[in-house]
Amino acid sequence: MKSRVLSPELLDSLPPDDPGAQASRRDLRRLHPLLGQIGLWTSWFSEKYPGRPPSSLADLGTGDGSLLGTVLLRAYPNGGNGTRIFFVDRQPVVPETTLTHLRRCHWLPTVVTDDVLNWVKKAPPFSAALTNLFLHHLDEPGIRRLFSALAEKTESFAGAEPRRTVLARWGARALLLLGCHSVTRHDARVSVKAGFKGKELSALWPSVPGWILKENTAGPFTHFFSATKSS
C-alpha cells in the first residue's frame, strides 16, 4: 500500500446516542486488548513514568476514554497522586462512572469538548500527551500543525495508529468474523488506508533540537510514534 488515502469515517459523523455509534464503541473496547493496545500503553507509562504518573496528561481524541482509564489503573495500581487528566474530543462520551472511579483513585479528570488542535494551542503546558487511533484522521498539514503545537506545550507525546500494510487490511476484513458492527468494519478499512508506515510521522515533527523521536511497529496492526524532550 503506497500513499495514504483519507476518507470519512462513519463514527465521526454519528451522534453519540446513535445505535451504530454505541455498537462501534463497544467493539473498540473489545478490540483494545485483542490489538495489544492495553499492553502497549501500560508498558509505555511504566517505562516512561515508572512508579509515578506525569503531573498532567492529555488524551487527545479520547472518545469514551475507556482505553486510558483501563491503562492508568493497571500502570499505577496505587493511584494517580493528583495527576490531572484532560479527555479532549469534539464529541467526548466519557461516562460518569469512569470519571468517578478515576477520582476515587486520586486522579483529577476533566472532560473537554473542543477541537484537539484548538485546545492544544490555548491550553496551559501539560507534562504528557497521547493519541490512540486519532492521527490518521488528519492530513499531513494538519498533523504538522498539531505536532508544532505539542512541541511547545508538552515534554512527551506518543501516538498509536493503524499500520498501512496488506496484513492490516486483511485484519480489518477479519472483523466480520469477530461479529463487529458494520460501522466498525467500515471504519477499520478506512483507517488502514489512512494509516502510517516507516518514518512518516517522524518526518512531520518539527525540526528543532532537543527531541528524541522513535517510530516503530507494535504488533501486526499498530504503528507507534513517540517524541520525548531530552533532559
N, CA and C atoms as a LAMMPS dump frame, in Angstrom:
ITEM: TIMESTEP
0
ITEM: NUMBER OF ATOMS
693
ITEM: BOX BOUNDS ff ff ff
-5.0000000000000000e+02 5.0000000000000000e+02
-5.0000000000000000e+02 5.0000000000000000e+02
-5.0000000000000000e+02 5.0000000000000000e+02
ITEM: ATOMS id mol type element x y z
1 1 1 N 0.85 -1.181 0
2 1 2 C 0 0 0
3 1 3 C 0.894 1.243 0
4 2 1 N 0.684 2.158 -0.94
5 2 2 C 1.591 3.274 -1.139
6 2 3 C 1.17 4.493 -0.318
7 3 1 N 0.61 5.501 -0.952
8 3 2 C 0.289 6.741 -0.254
9 3 3 C -0.941 6.59 0.629
10 4 1 N -1.012 7.45 1.636
11 4 2 C -2.186 7.484 2.499
12 4 3 C -3.402 7.961 1.721
13 5 1 N -4.549 7.41 2.058
14 5 2 C -5.823 7.826 1.474
15 5 3 C -6.781 8.12 2.615
16 6 1 N -7.225 9.372 2.735
17 6 2 C -8.138 9.765 3.794
18 6 3 C -9.578 9.758 3.286
19 7 1 N -10.446 9.102 4.025
20 7 2 C -11.871 9.066 3.726
21 7 3 C -12.637 9.238 5.027
22 8 1 N -13.855 9.79 4.96
23 8 2 C -14.629 9.985 6.193
24 8 3 C -14.936 8.656 6.888
25 9 1 N -14.866 8.671 8.211
26 9 2 C -15.243 7.508 8.997
27 9 3 C -16.653 7.716 9.544
28 10 1 N -17.429 6.665 9.569
29 10 2 C -18.829 6.767 9.962
30 10 3 C -18.998 7.211 11.404
31 11 1 N -18.151 6.706 12.298
32 11 2 C -18.304 7.027 13.713
33 11 3 C -18.175 8.521 13.968
34 12 1 N -17.354 9.2 13.174
35 12 2 C -17.15 10.638 13.368
36 12 3 C -18.395 11.453 13.054
37 13 1 N -19.253 10.922 12.194
38 13 2 C -20.422 11.678 11.762
39 13 3 C -21.7 11.305 12.514
40 14 1 N -21.628 10.265 13.35
41 14 2 C -22.821 9.804 14.062
42 14 3 C -22.934 10.478 15.424
43 15 1 N -24.152 10.845 15.836
44 15 2 C -24.32 11.376 17.195
45 15 3 C -24.004 10.3 18.223
46 16 1 N -23.55 10.689 19.409
47 16 2 C -23.132 9.696 20.408
48 16 3 C -24.2 8.672 20.777
49 17 1 N -25.478 9.064 20.686
50 17 2 C -26.539 8.141 21.092
51 17 3 C -27.059 7.278 19.943
52 18 1 N -26.452 7.402 18.767
53 18 2 C -26.855 6.56 17.642
54 18 3 C -26.511 5.097 17.946
55 19 1 N -27.409 4.154 17.663
56 19 2 C -27.128 2.739 17.956
57 19 3 C -25.859 2.228 17.277
58 20 1 N -25.598 2.685 16.05
59 20 2 C -24.379 2.268 15.36
60 20 3 C -23.138 2.786 16.05
61 21 1 N -23.183 4.031 16.536
62 21 2 C -22.039 4.605 17.255
63 21 3 C -21.802 3.862 18.566
64 22 1 N -22.879 3.563 19.265
65 22 2 C -22.74 2.845 20.529
66 22 3 C -22.182 1.447 20.311
67 23 1 N -22.653 0.781 19.249
68 23 2 C -22.143 -0.563 18.949
69 23 3 C -20.673 -0.516 18.557
70 24 1 N -20.274 0.498 17.8
71 24 2 C -18.891 0.61 17.376
72 24 3 C -17.972 0.872 18.566
73 25 1 N -18.399 1.691 19.512
74 25 2 C -17.578 1.949 20.69
75 25 3 C -17.454 0.694 21.548
76 26 1 N -18.516 -0.103 21.605
77 26 2 C -18.414 -1.383 22.317
78 26 3 C -17.397 -2.288 21.628
79 27 1 N -17.424 -2.284 20.291
80 27 2 C -16.448 -3.086 19.54
81 27 3 C -15.031 -2.632 19.852
82 28 1 N -14.816 -1.318 19.88
83 28 2 C -13.469 -0.794 20.131
84 28 3 C -12.97 -1.197 21.515
85 29 1 N -13.85 -1.147 22.507
86 29 2 C -13.448 -1.578 23.847
87 29 3 C -13.054 -3.049 23.852
88 30 1 N -13.759 -3.85 23.052
89 30 2 C -13.459 -5.276 22.97
90 30 3 C -12.166 -5.523 22.19
91 31 1 N -11.869 -4.648 21.222
92 31 2 C -10.699 -4.844 20.367
93 31 3 C -9.409 -4.342 21.003
94 32 1 N -9.49 -3.417 21.936
95 32 2 C -8.274 -2.861 22.54
96 32 3 C -7.33 -3.944 23.06
97 33 1 N -7.812 -4.898 23.875
98 33 2 C -6.871 -5.932 24.332
99 33 3 C -6.452 -6.882 23.221
100 34 1 N -7.348 -7.151 22.26
101 34 2 C -7.012 -8.057 21.166
102 34 3 C -5.924 -7.462 20.274
103 35 1 N -5.933 -6.161 20.107
104 35 2 C -4.925 -5.482 19.285
105 35 3 C -3.644 -5.198 20.059
106 36 1 N -3.656 -5.499 21.351
107 36 2 C -2.468 -5.274 22.163
108 36 3 C -2.294 -3.856 22.645
109 37 1 N -3.321 -3.018 22.499
110 37 2 C -3.161 -1.609 22.85
111 37 3 C -3.115 -1.371 24.356
112 38 1 N -3.827 -2.179 25.12
113 38 2 C -3.768 -2.017 26.571
114 38 3 C -2.356 -2.334 27.071
115 39 1 N -1.79 -3.441 26.583
116 39 2 C -0.421 -3.787 26.966
117 39 3 C 0.584 -2.769 26.481
118 40 1 N 0.39 -2.26 25.262
119 40 2 C 1.305 -1.272 24.691
120 40 3 C 1.357 -0.014 25.545
121 41 1 N 0.204 0.527 25.876
122 41 2 C 0.176 1.772 26.635
123 41 3 C 0.573 1.573 28.092
124 42 1 N 0.219 0.427 28.664
125 42 2 C 0.649 0.149 30.032
126 42 3 C 2.169 0.1 30.109
127 43 1 N 2.795 -0.535 29.127
128 43 2 C 4.256 -0.6 29.083
129 43 3 C 4.87 0.78 28.874
130 44 1 N 4.246 1.589 28.019
131 44 2 C 4.777 2.928 27.758
132 44 3 C 4.79 3.768 29.034
133 45 1 N 3.693 3.76 29.765
134 45 2 C 3.647 4.521 31.016
135 45 3 C 4.652 3.978 32.029
136 46 1 N 4.735 2.651 32.129
137 46 2 C 5.639 2.044 33.109
138 46 3 C 7.101 2.355 32.809
139 47 1 N 7.445 2.436 31.512
140 47 2 C 8.824 2.742 31.129
141 47 3 C 9.12 4.236 31.185
142 48 1 N 8.153 5.047 30.734
143 48 2 C 8.381 6.489 30.662
144 48 3 C 8.213 7.164 32.021
145 49 1 N 7.25 6.697 32.805
146 49 2 C 6.958 7.289 34.11
147 49 3 C 6.85 6.18 35.158
148 50 1 N 7.974 5.529 35.469
149 50 2 C 7.926 4.403 36.411
150 50 3 C 7.572 4.854 37.829
151 51 1 N 6.638 4.15 38.425
152 51 2 C 6.299 4.4 39.821
153 51 3 C 5.339 5.541 40.065
154 52 1 N 5.444 6.593 39.28
155 52 2 C 4.605 7.774 39.5
156 52 3 C 4.2 8.365 38.149
157 53 1 N 2.913 8.651 37.953
158 53 2 C 2.451 9.173 36.657
159 53 3 C 2.902 10.607 36.434
160 54 1 N 2.818 11.099 35.194
161 54 2 C 3.129 12.509 34.941
162 54 3 C 2.151 13.402 35.697
163 55 1 N 2.55 14.631 35.969
164 55 2 C 1.704 15.528 36.764
165 55 3 C 0.449 15.96 36.028
166 56 1 N 0.495 15.971 34.707
167 56 2 C -0.689 16.295 33.906
168 56 3 C -0.606 15.545 32.588
169 57 1 N -1.764 15.146 32.084
170 57 2 C -1.819 14.244 30.935
171 57 3 C -3.013 14.589 30.065
172 58 1 N -2.79 14.689 28.76
173 58 2 C -3.866 14.979 27.821
174 58 3 C -4.094 13.784 26.91
175 59 1 N -5.335 13.302 26.863
176 59 2 C -5.739 12.233 25.954
177 59 3 C -6.494 12.886 24.809
178 60 1 N -5.845 13.008 23.66
179 60 2 C -6.376 13.777 22.534
180 60 3 C -7.179 12.883 21.598
181 61 1 N -8.425 13.273 21.329
182 61 2 C -9.318 12.424 20.549
183 61 3 C -9.756 11.225 21.367
184 62 1 N -10.171 11.48 22.585
185 62 2 C -10.352 10.425 23.581
186 62 3 C -11.523 9.493 23.342
187 63 1 N -12.577 9.97 22.657
188 63 2 C -13.766 9.118 22.516
189 63 3 C -14.421 8.903 23.86
190 64 1 N -14.551 7.638 24.278
191 64 2 C -15.189 7.353 25.571
192 64 3 C -14.18 7.221 26.706
193 65 1 N -12.893 7.411 26.421
194 65 2 C -11.883 7.398 27.472
195 65 3 C -11.624 6.041 28.097
196 66 1 N -12.227 4.996 27.554
197 66 2 C -12.121 3.678 28.197
198 66 3 C -10.699 3.129 28.17
199 67 1 N -9.978 3.356 27.071
200 67 2 C -8.629 2.806 26.966
201 67 3 C -7.709 3.42 28.024
202 68 1 N -7.669 4.743 28.087
203 68 2 C -6.784 5.393 29.051
204 68 3 C -7.206 5.053 30.477
205 69 1 N -8.507 5.038 30.737
206 69 2 C -8.969 4.699 32.072
207 69 3 C -8.492 3.33 32.511
208 70 1 N -8.554 2.354 31.607
209 70 2 C -8.096 0.996 31.921
210 70 3 C -6.592 0.953 32.122
211 71 1 N -5.87 1.621 31.238
212 71 2 C -4.404 1.584 31.281
213 71 3 C -3.862 2.215 32.559
214 72 1 N -4.376 3.373 32.93
215 72 2 C -3.849 4.071 34.102
216 72 3 C -4.05 3.258 35.376
217 73 1 N -5.183 2.608 35.49
218 73 2 C -5.441 1.812 36.689
219 73 3 C -4.524 0.591 36.75
220 74 1 N -4.081 0.112 35.591
221 74 2 C -3.137 -1.005 35.568
222 74 3 C -1.703 -0.541 35.816
223 75 1 N -1.331 0.551 35.175
224 75 2 C 0.051 1.028 35.288
225 75 3 C 0.344 1.602 36.672
226 76 1 N -0.69 2.153 37.324
227 76 2 C -0.496 2.798 38.62
228 76 3 C -1.542 2.299 39.621
229 77 1 N -1.38 1.068 40.08
230 77 2 C -2.375 0.491 40.999
231 77 3 C -2.482 1.246 42.318
232 78 1 N -1.479 2.051 42.664
233 78 2 C -1.526 2.813 43.915
234 78 3 C -2.21 4.172 43.743
235 79 1 N -2.68 4.465 42.546
236 79 2 C -3.433 5.693 42.334
237 79 3 C -2.685 6.753 41.567
238 80 1 N -3.387 7.852 41.33
239 80 2 C -2.867 8.883 40.437
240 80 3 C -2.099 10 41.089
241 81 1 N -2.063 10.054 42.422
242 81 2 C -1.297 11.096 43.116
243 81 3 C -1.689 12.503 42.674
244 82 1 N -2.938 12.691 42.326
245 82 2 C -3.413 14.017 41.959
246 82 3 C -3.102 14.448 40.544
247 83 1 N -2.735 13.519 39.683
248 83 2 C -2.462 13.843 38.281
249 83 3 C -3.722 14.362 37.586
250 84 1 N -3.576 15.444 36.864
251 84 2 C -4.694 15.986 36.084
252 84 3 C -4.767 15.28 34.734
253 85 1 N -5.959 14.861 34.358
254 85 2 C -6.191 14.211 33.07
255 85 3 C -7.176 15.056 32.276
256 86 1 N -6.822 15.357 31.038
257 86 2 C -7.726 16.076 30.142
258 86 3 C -8.186 15.109 29.049
259 87 1 N -9.466 14.791 29.037
260 87 2 C -10.059 13.976 27.981
261 87 3 C -10.608 14.937 26.925
262 88 1 N -9.929 15.029 25.777
263 88 2 C -10.261 16.056 24.784
264 88 3 C -10.831 15.41 23.53
265 89 1 N -11.986 15.892 23.099
266 89 2 C -12.624 15.367 21.888
267 89 3 C -13.714 16.338 21.457
268 90 1 N -14.008 16.347 20.165
269 90 2 C -15.134 17.148 19.694
270 90 3 C -16.447 16.621 20.251
271 91 1 N -16.551 15.294 20.359
272 91 2 C -17.747 14.673 20.913
273 91 3 C -17.343 13.665 21.992
274 92 1 N -16.841 14.125 23.113
275 92 2 C -16.427 13.178 24.154
276 92 3 C -17.639 12.466 24.744
277 93 1 N -17.474 11.191 24.987
278 93 2 C -18.564 10.393 25.558
279 93 3 C -18.023 9.595 26.751
280 94 1 N -17.214 10.248 27.568
281 94 2 C -16.637 9.598 28.743
282 94 3 C -17.727 9.449 29.796
283 95 1 N -18.086 8.235 30.176
284 95 2 C -19.179 8.052 31.136
285 95 3 C -18.8 8.542 32.529
286 96 1 N -19.802 8.966 33.281
287 96 2 C -19.573 9.464 34.625
288 96 3 C -18.997 8.384 35.53
289 97 1 N -19.33 7.129 35.248
290 97 2 C -18.789 6.039 36.065
291 97 3 C -17.265 5.97 35.953
292 98 1 N -16.746 6.199 34.744
293 98 2 C -15.294 6.211 34.547
294 98 3 C -14.649 7.357 35.311
295 99 1 N -15.251 8.538 35.237
296 99 2 C -14.703 9.707 35.928
297 99 3 C -14.736 9.515 37.445
298 100 1 N -15.836 8.963 37.935
299 100 2 C -15.969 8.742 39.376
300 100 3 C -14.916 7.763 39.881
301 101 1 N -14.706 6.694 39.117
302 101 2 C -13.72 5.696 39.53
303 101 3 C -12.317 6.283 39.541
304 102 1 N -11.991 7.084 38.538
305 102 2 C -10.677 7.725 38.494
306 102 3 C -10.493 8.663 39.682
307 103 1 N -11.526 9.429 40.013
308 103 2 C -11.417 10.353 41.15
309 103 3 C -11.18 9.6 42.445
310 104 1 N -11.844 8.453 42.606
311 104 2 C -11.658 7.656 43.812
312 104 3 C -10.227 7.131 43.921
313 105 1 N -9.566 7.002 42.767
314 105 2 C -8.173 6.529 42.755
315 105 3 C -7.183 7.686 42.667
316 106 1 N -7.649 8.888 43.042
317 106 2 C -6.78 10.072 43.181
318 106 3 C -6.263 10.611 41.848
319 107 1 N -7.09 10.471 40.802
320 107 2 C -6.84 11.173 39.552
321 107 3 C -7.795 12.36 39.496
322 108 1 N -7.433 13.382 38.723
323 108 2 C -8.28 14.568 38.588
324 108 3 C -8.68 14.732 37.123
325 109 1 N -9.731 14.035 36.683
326 109 2 C -10.114 14.08 35.267
327 109 3 C -11.004 15.276 34.926
328 110 1 N -10.8 15.794 33.713
329 110 2 C -11.637 16.859 33.164
330 110 3 C -11.984 16.486 31.727
331 111 1 N -13.257 16.571 31.377
332 111 2 C -13.693 16.306 30.01
333 111 3 C -13.776 17.632 29.261
334 112 1 N -13.095 17.717 28.114
335 112 2 C -13.037 18.947 27.326
336 112 3 C -13.687 18.702 25.971
337 113 1 N -14.719 19.464 25.662
338 113 2 C -15.377 19.379 24.356
339 113 3 C -14.801 20.461 23.452
340 114 1 N -13.901 20.058 22.568
341 114 2 C -13.219 21.041 21.728
342 114 3 C -12.468 20.318 20.62
343 115 1 N -12.147 21.04 19.569
344 115 2 C -11.239 20.546 18.544
345 115 3 C -9.851 20.375 19.173
346 116 1 N -9.199 19.267 18.878
347 116 2 C -7.934 18.945 19.527
348 116 3 C -6.888 20.032 19.302
349 117 1 N -6.67 20.437 18.053
350 117 2 C -5.649 21.446 17.769
351 117 3 C -5.981 22.762 18.449
352 118 1 N -7.237 23.156 18.413
353 118 2 C -7.649 24.405 19.052
354 118 3 C -7.363 24.366 20.546
355 119 1 N -7.649 23.209 21.183
356 119 2 C -7.411 23.099 22.621
357 119 3 C -5.925 23.129 22.94
358 120 1 N -5.113 22.381 22.181
359 120 2 C -3.681 22.338 22.453
360 120 3 C -3.073 23.731 22.357
361 121 1 N -3.503 24.506 21.381
362 121 2 C -2.937 25.843 21.192
363 121 3 C -3.209 26.757 22.376
364 122 1 N -4.388 26.649 22.98
365 122 2 C -4.761 27.582 24.044
366 122 3 C -4.571 27.01 25.441
367 123 1 N -4.287 25.708 25.56
368 123 2 C -4.149 25.074 26.867
369 123 3 C -2.84 25.49 27.539
370 124 1 N -2.811 25.488 28.869
371 124 2 C -1.524 25.672 29.562
372 124 3 C -0.645 24.456 29.316
373 125 1 N 0.659 24.555 29.54
374 125 2 C 1.54 23.402 29.329
375 125 3 C 1.095 22.193 30.145
376 126 1 N 1.309 20.999 29.58
377 126 2 C 0.986 19.751 30.265
378 126 3 C 2.159 18.798 30.083
379 127 1 N 2.32 17.877 31.029
380 127 2 C 3.518 17.039 31.058
381 127 3 C 3.59 16.067 29.901
382 128 1 N 2.474 15.429 29.579
383 128 2 C 2.473 14.382 28.556
384 128 3 C 1.158 14.407 27.794
385 129 1 N 1.207 13.896 26.563
386 129 2 C 0.01 13.794 25.741
387 129 3 C 0.077 12.503 24.946
388 130 1 N -1.088 11.973 24.65
389 130 2 C -1.136 10.764 23.829
390 130 3 C -2.351 10.805 22.918
391 131 1 N -2.257 10.046 21.832
392 131 2 C -3.393 9.818 20.956
393 131 3 C -3.448 8.33 20.638
394 132 1 N -4.639 7.813 20.527
395 132 2 C -4.813 6.415 20.133
396 132 3 C -5.836 6.364 19.005
397 133 1 N -5.377 5.962 17.83
398 133 2 C -6.23 5.896 16.635
399 133 3 C -6.871 7.251 16.333
400 134 1 N -6.051 8.295 16.366
401 134 2 C -6.546 9.641 16.087
402 134 3 C -5.798 10.341 14.962
403 135 1 N -4.48 10.247 14.929
404 135 2 C -3.694 10.998 13.956
405 135 3 C -4.051 10.657 12.52
406 136 1 N -4.489 9.418 12.283
407 136 2 C -4.799 9.024 10.903
408 136 3 C -6.011 9.758 10.345
409 137 1 N -6.763 10.448 11.203
410 137 2 C -7.886 11.256 10.726
411 137 3 C -7.407 12.541 10.045
412 138 1 N -6.153 12.921 10.288
413 138 2 C -5.638 14.202 9.824
414 138 3 C -4.763 14.046 8.59
415 139 1 N -4.782 15.075 7.731
416 139 2 C -3.837 15.086 6.618
417 139 3 C -2.48 15.564 7.126
418 140 1 N -1.469 15.518 6.254
419 140 2 C -0.117 15.86 6.688
420 140 3 C 0 17.288 7.218
421 141 1 N -0.584 18.293 6.544
422 141 2 C -0.506 19.649 7.117
423 141 3 C -1.158 19.738 8.494
424 142 1 N -2.269 19.02 8.679
425 142 2 C -2.926 19.026 9.977
426 142 3 C -2.069 18.4 11.063
427 143 1 N -1.386 17.31 10.728
428 143 2 C -0.501 16.669 11.7
429 143 3 C 0.671 17.587 12.025
430 144 1 N 1.228 18.246 11.015
431 144 2 C 2.328 19.186 11.265
432 144 3 C 1.902 20.291 12.235
433 145 1 N 0.708 20.835 12.029
434 145 2 C 0.226 21.906 12.916
435 145 3 C 0.052 21.38 14.341
436 146 1 N -0.517 20.182 14.478
437 146 2 C -0.695 19.612 15.805
438 146 3 C 0.65 19.34 16.464
439 147 1 N 1.576 18.749 15.729
440 147 2 C 2.894 18.449 16.281
441 147 3 C 3.628 19.728 16.696
442 148 1 N 3.506 20.776 15.904
443 148 2 C 4.163 22.04 16.245
444 148 3 C 3.611 22.597 17.548
445 149 1 N 2.298 22.51 17.711
446 149 2 C 1.681 22.99 18.952
447 149 3 C 2.088 22.122 20.133
448 150 1 N 2.14 20.813 19.932
449 150 2 C 2.529 19.91 21.016
450 150 3 C 3.968 20.145 21.452
451 151 1 N 4.842 20.415 20.491
452 151 2 C 6.253 20.637 20.818
453 151 3 C 6.447 21.854 21.709
454 152 1 N 5.486 22.762 21.705
455 152 2 C 5.567 23.955 22.541
456 152 3 C 4.88 23.766 23.889
457 153 1 N 4.041 22.716 24.021
458 153 2 C 3.214 22.589 25.214
459 153 3 C 3.555 21.405 26.111
460 154 1 N 4.237 20.403 25.592
461 154 2 C 4.444 19.195 26.385
462 154 3 C 5.884 18.706 26.293
463 155 1 N 6.238 17.826 27.21
464 155 2 C 7.583 17.245 27.23
465 155 3 C 7.607 15.849 26.632
466 156 1 N 6.44 15.264 26.437
467 156 2 C 6.381 13.887 25.944
468 156 3 C 5.076 13.657 25.197
469 157 1 N 5.172 13.033 24.029
470 157 2 C 3.99 12.704 23.239
471 157 3 C 4.158 11.321 22.636
472 158 1 N 3.059 10.588 22.556
473 158 2 C 3.082 9.286 21.889
474 158 3 C 1.742 9.051 21.196
475 159 1 N 1.799 8.335 20.081
476 159 2 C 0.58 8.027 19.341
477 159 3 C 0.617 6.612 18.784
478 160 1 N -0.487 5.899 18.918
479 160 2 C -0.641 4.559 18.344
480 160 3 C -1.665 4.641 17.222
481 161 1 N -1.271 4.189 16.03
482 161 2 C -2.08 4.361 14.836
483 161 3 C -2.171 3.056 14.037
484 162 1 N -3.086 2.984 13.076
485 162 2 C -3.124 1.803 12.209
486 162 3 C -1.88 1.722 11.327
487 163 1 N -1.409 0.499 11.097
488 163 2 C -0.343 0.284 10.122
489 163 3 C -0.956 0.21 8.739
490 164 1 N -0.314 0.838 7.788
491 164 2 C -0.813 0.834 6.408
492 164 3 C -0.124 -0.297 5.644
493 165 1 N -0.585 -1.52 5.885
494 165 2 C 0.013 -2.692 5.27
495 165 3 C -1.081 -3.62 4.751
496 166 1 N -0.674 -4.539 3.911
497 166 2 C -1.617 -5.533 3.392
498 166 3 C -2.144 -6.397 4.525
499 167 1 N -1.27 -6.767 5.464
500 167 2 C -1.708 -7.58 6.597
501 167 3 C -2.776 -6.865 7.41
502 168 1 N -2.588 -5.577 7.655
503 168 2 C -3.583 -4.813 8.402
504 168 3 C -4.897 -4.725 7.633
505 169 1 N -4.803 -4.631 6.319
506 169 2 C -6.017 -4.594 5.505
507 169 3 C -6.801 -5.89 5.651
508 170 1 N -6.1 -7.011 5.658
509 170 2 C -6.769 -8.296 5.852
510 170 3 C -7.314 -8.412 7.272
511 171 1 N -6.6 -7.841 8.23
512 171 2 C -7.093 -7.846 9.605
513 171 3 C -8.398 -7.079 9.738
514 172 1 N -8.515 -5.962 9.018
515 172 2 C -9.751 -5.189 9.055
516 172 3 C -10.917 -5.994 8.486
517 173 1 N -10.649 -6.748 7.447
518 173 2 C -11.707 -7.579 6.861
519 173 3 C -12.123 -8.698 7.808
520 174 1 N -11.182 -9.163 8.627
521 174 2 C -11.466 -10.274 9.542
522 174 3 C -12.375 -9.865 10.696
523 175 1 N -12.631 -8.568 10.863
524 175 2 C -13.513 -8.134 11.948
525 175 3 C -14.924 -8.693 11.791
526 176 1 N -15.288 -9.037 10.574
527 176 2 C -16.592 -9.67 10.351
528 176 3 C -16.691 -10.974 11.131
529 177 1 N -15.597 -11.708 11.186
530 177 2 C -15.585 -12.992 11.889
531 177 3 C -15.714 -12.807 13.395
532 178 1 N -15.37 -11.631 13.893
533 178 2 C -15.479 -11.349 15.324
534 178 3 C -16.842 -10.771 15.687
535 179 1 N -17.703 -10.641 14.696
536 179 2 C -19.048 -10.132 14.959
537 179 3 C -19.123 -8.632 15.142
538 180 1 N -18.149 -7.89 14.619
539 180 2 C -18.145 -6.439 14.781
540 180 3 C -19.217 -5.783 13.918
541 181 1 N -19.711 -4.669 14.379
542 181 2 C -20.761 -3.912 13.696
543 181 3 C -20.252 -3.383 12.359
544 182 1 N -21.185 -3.114 11.457
545 182 2 C -20.815 -2.622 10.126
546 182 3 C -20.083 -1.276 10.197
547 183 1 N -20.426 -0.432 11.174
548 183 2 C -19.716 0.841 11.332
549 183 3 C -18.246 0.578 11.66
550 184 1 N -17.994 -0.354 12.561
551 184 2 C -16.629 -0.698 12.941
552 184 3 C -15.857 -1.247 11.758
553 185 1 N -16.496 -2.131 10.998
554 185 2 C -15.808 -2.757 9.866
555 185 3 C -15.48 -1.73 8.794
556 186 1 N -16.402 -0.832 8.509
557 186 2 C -16.155 0.219 7.526
558 186 3 C -15.005 1.109 7.971
559 187 1 N -15.07 1.562 9.218
560 187 2 C -14.059 2.492 9.71
561 187 3 C -12.686 1.843 9.805
562 188 1 N -12.648 0.543 10.087
563 188 2 C -11.362 -0.151 10.139
564 188 3 C -10.702 -0.169 8.766
565 189 1 N -11.475 -0.44 7.739
566 189 2 C -10.918 -0.453 6.381
567 189 3 C -10.403 0.933 5.993
568 190 1 N -11.185 1.961 6.314
569 190 2 C -10.781 3.336 6.017
570 190 3 C -9.53 3.718 6.811
571 191 1 N -9.482 3.288 8.075
572 191 2 C -8.355 3.641 8.934
573 191 3 C -7.043 3.081 8.408
574 192 1 N -7.066 1.845 7.94
575 192 2 C -5.84 1.23 7.432
576 192 3 C -5.313 2.014 6.228
577 193 1 N -6.197 2.433 5.341
578 193 2 C -5.772 3.196 4.175
579 193 3 C -5.17 4.546 4.561
580 194 1 N -5.602 5.096 5.709
581 194 2 C -5.099 6.388 6.174
582 194 3 C -3.977 6.228 7.19
583 195 1 N -3.546 4.998 7.44
584 195 2 C -2.546 4.722 8.463
585 195 3 C -1.141 5.101 8.05
586 196 1 N -0.169 4.6 8.797
587 196 2 C 1.21 5.038 8.627
588 196 3 C 2.162 3.851 8.54
589 197 1 N 3.347 4.12 8.02
590 197 2 C 4.421 3.136 7.989
591 197 3 C 5.747 3.872 7.908
592 198 1 N 6.838 3.112 8.107
593 198 2 C 8.158 3.721 8.032
594 198 3 C 8.349 4.819 9.058
595 199 1 N 8.881 5.954 8.616
596 199 2 C 9.146 7.095 9.487
597 199 3 C 8.283 8.295 9.086
598 200 1 N 7.077 8.025 8.633
599 200 2 C 6.219 9.099 8.13
600 200 3 C 5.873 10.12 9.2
601 201 1 N 5.626 9.691 10.419
602 201 2 C 5.273 10.638 11.477
603 201 3 C 6.497 11.406 11.97
604 202 1 N 7.626 10.746 12.03
605 202 2 C 8.856 11.441 12.428
606 202 3 C 9.159 12.6 11.489
607 203 1 N 8.872 12.417 10.213
608 203 2 C 9.137 13.462 9.223
609 203 3 C 8.241 14.686 9.42
610 204 1 N 7.14 14.526 10.157
611 204 2 C 6.204 15.626 10.355
612 204 3 C 6.431 16.369 11.67
613 205 1 N 7.269 15.819 12.557
614 205 2 C 7.567 16.503 13.806
615 205 3 C 8.484 17.694 13.514
616 206 1 N 8.343 18.792 14.247
617 206 2 C 9.172 19.978 13.968
618 206 3 C 10.663 19.677 14.014
619 207 1 N 11.378 20.246 13.099
620 207 2 C 12.836 20.046 13.031
621 207 3 C 13.533 21.017 13.977
622 208 1 N 13.379 20.759 15.267
623 208 2 C 14.015 21.59 16.292
624 208 3 C 14.852 20.677 17.179
625 209 1 N 15.971 21.179 17.702
626 209 2 C 16.823 20.335 18.55
627 209 3 C 16.158 20.04 19.888
628 210 1 N 16.622 18.964 20.517
629 210 2 C 16.171 18.667 21.864
630 210 3 C 15.068 17.64 21.969
631 211 1 N 14.728 16.978 20.856
632 211 2 C 13.682 15.967 20.881
633 211 3 C 14.232 14.615 20.437
634 212 1 N 13.843 13.577 21.138
635 212 2 C 14.194 12.205 20.775
636 212 3 C 12.964 11.547 20.169
637 213 1 N 13.056 11.147 18.916
638 213 2 C 11.927 10.552 18.2
639 213 3 C 12.128 9.051 18.03
640 214 1 N 11.064 8.311 18.226
641 214 2 C 11.073 6.876 17.976
642 214 3 C 9.82 6.515 17.192
643 215 1 N 9.978 5.664 16.21
644 215 2 C 8.845 5.245 15.383
645 215 3 C 9.05 3.796 14.977
646 216 1 N 8.078 2.964 15.278
647 216 2 C 8.251 1.537 15.036
648 216 3 C 6.895 0.829 14.995
649 217 1 N 6.912 -0.418 14.585
650 217 2 C 5.701 -1.23 14.621
651 217 3 C 5.533 -1.786 16.027
652 218 1 N 4.281 -1.996 16.408
653 218 2 C 3.961 -2.567 17.714
654 218 3 C 2.899 -3.635 17.495
655 219 1 N 3.362 -4.839 17.203
656 219 2 C 2.415 -5.885 16.844
657 219 3 C 2.076 -5.818 15.37
658 220 1 N 1.216 -6.704 14.898
659 220 2 C 0.953 -6.807 13.458
660 220 3 C 0.139 -5.663 12.861
661 221 1 N -0.602 -4.919 13.698
662 221 2 C -1.532 -3.938 13.138
663 221 3 C -1.297 -2.504 13.612
664 222 1 N -0.359 -2.278 14.521
665 222 2 C -0.215 -0.962 15.146
666 222 3 C 1.12 -0.316 14.797
667 223 1 N 1.056 0.969 14.48
668 223 2 C 2.23 1.801 14.199
669 223 3 C 2.362 2.761 15.367
670 224 1 N 3.561 2.837 15.98
671 224 2 C 3.738 3.617 17.201
672 224 3 C 4.798 4.696 17.001
673 225 1 N 4.479 5.89 17.469
674 225 2 C 5.395 7.03 17.371
675 225 3 C 5.482 7.715 18.728
676 226 1 N 6.692 8.128 19.106
677 226 2 C 6.846 8.89 20.345
678 226 3 C 7.886 9.979 20.153
679 227 1 N 7.669 11.082 20.868
680 227 2 C 8.605 12.211 20.867
681 227 3 C 8.803 12.623 22.318
682 228 1 N 10.056 12.636 22.758
683 228 2 C 10.384 12.954 24.141
684 228 3 C 11.419 14.067 24.179
685 229 1 N 11.162 15.067 24.979
686 229 2 C 12.116 16.166 25.111
687 229 3 C 13.311 15.691 25.923
688 230 1 N 14.493 15.867 25.384
689 230 2 C 15.696 15.422 26.092
690 230 3 C 15.957 16.32 27.292
691 231 1 N 16.461 15.729 28.353
692 231 2 C 16.706 16.487 29.583
693 231 3 C 18.03 17.235 29.519
